[in-house]
């Protein structure tokens, strides 16, 4: 620049510097890229009527209400990382708990986690669904048959479904072939409560699990014979009066197509759970049953009508059986037919009936021998993407319960 000043007059140097400076500044790239925002939600409103036949010495009962539980909103924020081979982001979701559970708040944050995923792996850190079930059954809500479909939380004295289904989690999934076959390992923090059902002021990773899960993509689930199959094993660490204890459980299941006719699809889902329990547990209380040895089987037969490959209705029947093998006359079963009719995209008319029968010892422990629950209503679901610079087509509603497929 000093040589340039000797060769050119001062005003010429000033003009050249004025022209060069914006070009130099343009080389500084703004790396702040706005994330893609995905908004999703579901409102499920089902008036219901329930009757119970009490165990000997306990009065019969009935209940009616408009149930809006499991309605909620979801927000996903994600963007591609610099290598352009993976996506990172966060999901925030809240839901309406059941009206008769131990949660005092009307809103519960059931999804609150960050993730990093690619075609070969996925990492999840935060609160989300526990991996204590394998298959999704065609019930209106994921807790309708929770006694059969989920491994219970043996550290919670509270009688609410949120502490059974959701918890903090550190999970790693390794996809063997384009996200169909996954080998998974996870550490989870199930909610721990005191005897009154209030959360303890401590947070422990009290569950370790690993497993294998095969699941075809949505666009192939009607043309492949096997839709899903897998095995999960988990161990819960339980703080009891005599010290720490552990409880092991195994979950195995599969879902397959009975025919390969996408417009008129028949499929079957079967899941089995074996929970080894801990010594000294009884079935007299909610927490005691969660810590008891049992076997559970759930089976569903589903028919989906898809004229012109557009899902219009689903008819299903689910059967669940559970036996506390360490006790006599301590088994129960449920039968749950359900029906969904699609009025439009994301708008469904739904109906479901659940009948439950318990053996004598279990009826005395729960206070109920037989239950009838009838509900019917409407479900409104939606999802919308903003600033979509990624192109991935998975719906955010896939992390919620899939009552129709």
VMD Tcl script that draws the C-alpha trace (Angstrom):
set ca {
  {0.00 0.00 0.00}
  {2.93 2.34 0.67}
  {4.22 1.76 -2.90}
  {0.68 2.43 -4.16}
  {0.67 5.76 -2.36}
  {3.90 6.76 -4.02}
  {2.56 5.88 -7.47}
  {-0.97 7.32 -7.14}
  {-2.34 10.54 -5.79}
  {-4.06 10.39 -2.39}
  {-7.59 10.84 -3.72}
  {-7.12 7.83 -6.08}
  {-6.06 5.61 -3.14}
  {-9.18 6.67 -1.24}
  {-11.41 5.77 -4.22}
  {-9.79 2.33 -4.60}
  {-10.15 1.53 -0.88}
  {-13.81 2.54 -1.02}
  {-14.43 0.07 -3.84}
  {-12.46 -2.83 -2.30}
  {-13.81 -2.69 1.27}
  {-17.37 -3.97 0.51}
  {-15.88 -6.87 -1.48}
  {-13.70 -7.89 1.44}
  {-16.62 -7.66 3.87}
  {-18.75 -9.85 1.58}
  {-16.33 -12.73 2.18}
  {-17.48 -12.91 5.83}
  {-20.38 -15.40 5.61}
  {-23.22 -15.20 8.14}
  {-23.42 -18.77 9.49}
  {-26.69 -18.24 11.39}
  {-29.23 -20.41 9.54}
  {-32.79 -20.37 10.77}
  {-33.99 -23.83 11.89}
  {-36.90 -25.56 10.29}
  {-39.97 -25.31 12.50}
  {-42.56 -28.08 12.56}
  {-45.78 -27.58 14.45}
  {-48.12 -30.46 15.21}
  {-51.02 -31.20 17.49}
  {-53.94 -33.41 18.29}
  {-57.25 -32.89 20.05}
  {-59.04 -36.05 21.08}
  {-62.44 -35.59 22.71}
  {-64.39 -38.71 23.62}
  {-67.46 -38.73 25.86}
  {-67.41 -42.02 27.76}
  {-69.52 -44.07 30.10}
  {-67.96 -46.63 32.45}
  {-69.46 -49.12 34.86}
  {-67.68 -51.34 37.38}
  {-68.76 -54.38 39.33}
  {-66.99 -54.27 42.66}
  {-65.24 -57.15 44.37}
  {-67.16 -58.83 47.21}
  {-67.97 -56.21 49.84}
  {-67.36 -53.27 47.46}
  {-70.16 -51.32 45.83}
  {-70.66 -51.20 42.08}
  {-69.96 -47.89 40.42}
  {-70.41 -45.85 37.27}
  {-68.80 -42.78 35.75}
  {-69.44 -40.49 32.78}
  {-67.31 -37.66 31.46}
  {-65.96 -35.98 28.33}
  {-62.35 -37.15 28.14}
  {-59.87 -34.78 26.49}
  {-56.74 -36.38 27.90}
  {-53.78 -37.01 25.59}
  {-54.60 -33.87 23.60}
  {-51.50 -31.77 23.08}
  {-49.12 -29.71 20.96}
  {-45.68 -30.50 19.54}
  {-42.88 -28.23 18.31}
  {-39.78 -29.44 16.49}
  {-36.79 -27.24 15.67}
  {-34.06 -28.80 13.53}
  {-31.36 -28.01 10.98}
  {-28.62 -29.79 9.08}
  {-25.14 -29.85 10.55}
  {-22.11 -28.66 8.58}
  {-21.29 -32.10 7.17}
  {-24.78 -32.18 5.60}
  {-25.06 -35.88 6.56}
  {-27.07 -35.51 9.74}
  {-29.82 -33.44 11.34}
  {-29.79 -31.99 14.86}
  {-32.62 -30.37 16.73}
  {-34.99 -30.36 19.66}
  {-38.61 -31.34 20.29}
  {-40.91 -29.72 22.84}
  {-44.34 -31.18 23.51}
  {-47.01 -30.94 26.17}
  {-50.20 -32.90 26.74}
  {-53.34 -32.94 28.85}
  {-53.14 -35.62 31.58}
  {-56.09 -37.71 32.75}
  {-58.49 -35.90 35.04}
  {-58.39 -38.56 37.74}
  {-54.64 -39.01 38.08}
  {-52.20 -37.68 40.68}
  {-50.85 -34.83 38.55}
  {-52.16 -31.48 39.78}
  {-51.26 -29.52 36.64}
  {-53.42 -29.46 33.53}
  {-50.32 -29.54 31.31}
  {-47.50 -32.08 31.32}
  {-44.34 -31.75 29.21}
  {-44.11 -35.27 27.83}
  {-41.51 -34.49 25.14}
  {-38.55 -32.27 25.94}
  {-35.40 -33.55 24.28}
  {-32.61 -32.92 21.81}
  {-31.55 -35.26 19.04}
  {-28.89 -35.93 16.42}
  {-29.81 -38.31 13.60}
  {-28.66 -39.55 10.23}
  {-29.36 -42.56 8.03}
  {-27.01 -44.66 10.18}
  {-27.63 -43.55 13.76}
  {-29.72 -41.52 16.17}
  {-28.92 -40.00 19.57}
  {-31.70 -38.82 21.93}
  {-31.17 -36.87 25.17}
  {-34.04 -35.66 27.33}
  {-37.60 -36.57 28.29}
  {-39.57 -38.69 25.86}
  {-41.31 -42.05 25.64}
  {-39.75 -44.84 27.65}
  {-38.83 -47.94 25.71}
  {-41.02 -50.16 27.85}
  {-43.22 -51.30 24.98}
  {-42.51 -52.40 21.43}
  {-45.66 -52.23 19.30}
  {-48.43 -49.68 18.88}
  {-51.89 -51.18 19.21}
  {-55.05 -49.67 17.67}
  {-56.51 -48.27 20.90}
  {-57.70 -44.67 20.98}
  {-55.10 -43.76 23.61}
  {-51.78 -45.38 24.45}
  {-52.83 -46.01 28.07}
  {-56.16 -47.72 27.34}
  {-54.59 -51.17 27.79}
  {-51.44 -50.11 29.62}
  {-51.64 -53.05 32.05}
  {-50.81 -55.36 29.15}
  {-48.74 -53.25 26.74}
  {-46.12 -51.53 28.96}
  {-43.61 -52.62 31.58}
  {-44.67 -50.64 34.68}
  {-42.63 -48.12 36.64}
  {-41.57 -49.92 39.83}
  {-40.36 -46.68 41.47}
  {-43.57 -44.65 41.36}
  {-46.33 -44.81 43.98}
  {-48.38 -42.30 41.94}
  {-51.26 -43.68 39.92}
  {-50.87 -41.70 36.72}
  {-50.00 -42.85 33.24}
  {-47.42 -40.15 32.51}
  {-44.94 -41.63 34.99}
  {-45.46 -45.03 33.36}
  {-44.98 -43.96 29.74}
  {-42.53 -41.03 29.81}
  {-39.16 -40.36 31.43}
  {-35.71 -38.92 30.86}
  {-33.53 -40.88 28.49}
  {-30.09 -41.24 26.95}
  {-30.51 -43.44 23.90}
  {-28.39 -44.50 20.94}
  {-29.84 -46.27 17.87}
  {-27.58 -47.76 15.22}
  {-29.38 -48.40 11.92}
  {-28.09 -51.39 10.03}
  {-29.87 -50.71 6.73}
  {-31.45 -47.33 6.02}
  {-33.30 -47.07 9.33}
  {-35.26 -50.33 9.05}
  {-33.08 -52.48 11.32}
  {-31.96 -50.82 14.56}
  {-29.73 -51.98 17.40}
  {-30.49 -49.78 20.42}
  {-29.09 -49.16 23.88}
  {-30.47 -46.72 26.44}
  {-30.32 -45.39 29.98}
  {-33.61 -44.04 31.32}
  {-34.71 -42.12 34.37}
  {-38.15 -43.31 35.43}
  {-39.93 -40.93 37.79}
  {-39.40 -41.81 41.46}
  {-41.97 -40.76 44.08}
  {-42.50 -40.97 47.81}
  {-45.29 -43.01 49.41}
  {-47.76 -40.16 48.78}
  {-46.98 -40.16 45.07}
  {-45.02 -36.88 45.08}
  {-41.86 -36.76 42.92}
  {-38.62 -37.05 44.85}
  {-36.15 -34.19 44.60}
  {-33.58 -36.42 42.98}
  {-33.08 -37.68 39.47}
  {-31.49 -41.03 38.77}
  {-30.90 -43.04 35.64}
  {-32.57 -46.12 37.09}
  {-33.19 -48.18 33.95}
  {-30.79 -49.79 31.50}
  {-31.95 -51.50 28.32}
  {-30.93 -52.72 24.91}
  {-32.62 -54.43 22.00}
  {-33.27 -54.91 18.31}
  {-36.18 -53.50 16.31}
  {-37.07 -53.99 12.65}
  {-39.72 -51.68 11.17}
  {-40.54 -51.01 7.52}
  {-41.14 -47.48 6.29}
  {-44.69 -46.15 6.06}
  {-44.83 -46.38 2.27}
  {-43.93 -50.10 2.41}
  {-46.02 -51.32 5.34}
  {-48.88 -52.58 3.14}
  {-46.74 -54.40 0.57}
  {-44.24 -56.18 2.84}
  {-45.31 -59.29 4.73}
  {-43.51 -58.31 7.95}
  {-44.26 -54.81 9.25}
  {-42.34 -54.85 12.53}
  {-40.47 -57.24 14.83}
  {-38.16 -56.85 17.76}
  {-36.92 -57.76 21.22}
  {-36.17 -55.41 24.14}
  {-34.52 -56.27 27.45}
  {-34.41 -53.85 30.37}
  {-33.38 -53.72 34.03}
  {-34.90 -51.34 36.57}
  {-33.02 -50.36 39.70}
  {-35.48 -50.10 42.60}
  {-34.90 -48.43 45.96}
  {-36.67 -50.58 48.57}
  {-36.48 -50.65 52.37}
  {-33.96 -53.46 52.35}
  {-31.68 -51.58 49.93}
  {-31.31 -51.39 46.18}
  {-32.89 -54.13 44.11}
  {-33.25 -54.77 40.41}
  {-36.08 -56.05 38.22}
  {-35.58 -57.49 34.75}
  {-38.12 -57.61 31.93}
  {-38.18 -58.80 28.34}
  {-40.49 -57.56 25.59}
  {-40.90 -59.36 22.27}
  {-43.35 -58.71 19.49}
  {-44.14 -58.70 15.79}
  {-46.71 -57.30 13.39}
  {-47.37 -58.74 9.97}
  {-49.78 -58.49 7.06}
  {-52.21 -61.34 6.51}
  {-52.61 -60.22 2.90}
  {-50.73 -57.92 0.54}
  {-53.72 -55.97 -0.72}
  {-53.17 -52.27 0.16}
  {-56.80 -51.16 -0.52}
  {-58.14 -53.85 1.86}
  {-55.43 -54.63 4.38}
  {-55.61 -57.26 7.13}
  {-52.85 -57.35 9.74}
  {-52.05 -58.96 13.10}
  {-49.90 -57.64 15.97}
  {-48.65 -59.78 18.85}
  {-46.58 -58.68 21.85}
  {-45.49 -60.59 24.97}
  {-43.95 -59.24 28.20}
  {-42.25 -61.21 30.94}
  {-41.44 -59.29 34.12}
  {-39.44 -61.24 36.69}
  {-40.46 -59.00 39.63}
  {-38.67 -58.76 42.97}
  {-38.86 -60.84 46.13}
  {-41.49 -59.84 48.68}
  {-43.79 -57.97 46.27}
  {-47.55 -58.34 46.68}
  {-50.51 -57.57 44.44}
  {-52.39 -55.69 47.17}
  {-51.23 -52.25 45.97}
  {-50.52 -50.46 42.71}
  {-46.76 -50.37 43.36}
  {-46.81 -53.98 44.55}
  {-48.31 -55.16 41.28}
  {-45.67 -53.19 39.36}
  {-42.98 -55.07 41.28}
  {-44.59 -58.51 41.02}
  {-43.70 -61.29 38.65}
  {-46.13 -61.50 35.73}
  {-46.64 -62.47 32.11}
  {-48.70 -60.41 29.66}
  {-49.80 -60.99 26.06}
  {-51.50 -58.51 23.75}
  {-52.87 -59.38 20.33}
  {-54.67 -57.21 17.78}
  {-56.46 -57.96 14.52}
  {-56.80 -54.92 12.27}
  {-58.64 -54.25 9.00}
  {-57.86 -51.02 7.14}
  {-59.99 -49.82 4.24}
  {-57.96 -47.73 1.75}
  {-59.93 -47.17 -1.48}
  {-57.66 -45.58 -4.10}
  {-54.87 -45.97 -1.49}
  {-56.45 -43.30 0.72}
  {-57.09 -44.47 4.29}
  {-60.80 -44.11 5.06}
  {-61.57 -46.44 7.97}
  {-60.08 -48.94 10.39}
  {-61.77 -51.73 12.33}
  {-59.82 -53.56 15.03}
  {-60.18 -55.85 18.00}
  {-57.54 -56.19 20.72}
  {-57.19 -58.93 23.30}
  {-54.98 -58.63 26.38}
  {-54.16 -61.20 29.05}
  {-52.05 -60.79 32.20}
  {-51.19 -63.34 34.88}
  {-49.35 -62.71 38.14}
  {-47.79 -66.14 38.20}
  {-46.65 -65.96 41.82}
  {-50.23 -65.74 43.11}
  {-53.35 -67.87 42.77}
  {-56.45 -66.50 41.04}
  {-54.54 -63.38 40.01}
  {-55.07 -63.00 36.29}
  {-57.12 -60.65 34.14}
  {-58.07 -60.19 30.52}
  {-59.54 -57.42 28.36}
  {-61.29 -57.33 24.99}
  {-61.34 -54.00 23.15}
  {-62.98 -53.54 19.73}
  {-62.44 -50.14 18.12}
  {-63.48 -48.28 14.98}
  {-62.11 -45.21 13.21}
  {-63.77 -43.44 10.27}
  {-61.81 -40.72 8.50}
  {-63.96 -37.72 7.59}
  {-61.07 -35.81 6.08}
  {-57.34 -35.32 6.37}
  {-56.63 -35.35 10.12}
  {-60.31 -35.53 11.14}
  {-61.55 -38.87 12.49}
  {-64.69 -40.19 14.12}
  {-63.68 -42.81 16.72}
  {-65.39 -45.36 18.94}
  {-64.12 -47.99 21.37}
  {-65.43 -50.45 23.94}
  {-63.28 -52.16 26.59}
  {-64.39 -55.09 28.72}
  {-62.11 -56.25 31.57}
  {-62.52 -59.30 33.83}
  {-60.33 -60.10 36.88}
  {-59.97 -63.29 38.88}
  {-61.04 -63.29 42.53}
  {-57.71 -62.51 44.23}
  {-56.87 -59.73 41.81}
  {-60.41 -58.36 42.04}
  {-60.05 -58.06 45.82}
  {-56.69 -56.32 45.41}
  {-57.99 -53.77 42.87}
  {-61.52 -53.50 44.23}
  {-63.04 -54.26 40.82}
  {-64.12 -57.57 39.31}
  {-65.49 -56.38 35.96}
  {-65.32 -53.14 33.98}
  {-67.16 -51.82 30.94}
  {-65.90 -48.64 29.24}
  {-67.64 -47.22 26.17}
  {-66.37 -44.09 24.43}
  {-66.93 -42.35 21.13}
  {-65.91 -38.96 19.80}
  {-63.73 -37.02 17.38}
  {-60.01 -36.58 16.82}
  {-58.48 -33.58 15.06}
  {-54.79 -33.77 14.11}
  {-52.54 -31.46 12.12}
  {-48.90 -30.81 11.27}
  {-47.26 -27.93 9.43}
  {-43.67 -27.13 8.47}
  {-42.16 -23.66 8.21}
  {-38.89 -22.73 6.49}
  {-38.39 -26.31 5.32}
  {-34.78 -26.43 4.14}
  {-34.30 -30.12 4.99}
  {-36.90 -32.04 3.00}
  {-37.39 -34.95 5.41}
  {-41.01 -36.11 5.20}
  {-41.58 -37.89 8.53}
  {-44.59 -36.45 10.35}
  {-44.02 -35.03 13.82}
  {-47.18 -36.89 14.87}
  {-45.26 -40.16 14.51}
  {-43.87 -39.68 18.02}
  {-47.41 -39.74 19.37}
  {-49.65 -42.79 19.72}
  {-50.69 -44.14 16.31}
  {-54.29 -45.25 16.77}
  {-54.77 -45.65 13.01}
  {-52.34 -46.86 10.35}
}
mol new
graphics top color blue
foreach p $ca { graphics top sphere $p radius 0.5 }
foreach p [lrange $ca 0 end-1] q [lrange $ca 1 end] { graphics top cylinder $p $q radius 0.2 }
display resetview
